[in-house]
Amino acid sequence: MEAFITLAIGVWQIVVVVLLVLLLFGGRKIPELMRGVGQGMKEFKKATADDDDDDEVIVDDTEDSKKIKDGKK
């Protein structure tokens, strides 16, 4: 429980991080950065979805089953 308390992020830490981001990138650059992050996440999700679709294998074994039934192999 103590480890969780020490790792918890407080309001002041969030405020400091936001201020640092504003100082480093400026107010005008942040929407562009967030748009880029959003597009990157969208492409990543699309790529992982496409990868899942590629894993499916369709096997047409109708001819093999006919040969086995007829005694031919």
PyMOL commands that set and color helices and strands:
alter all, ss='L'
color gray80, all
select helices_A, chain A and resi 2-7+11-25+29-54+62-70
alter helices_A, ss='H'
color red, helices_A
deselect
rebuild
show_as cartoon
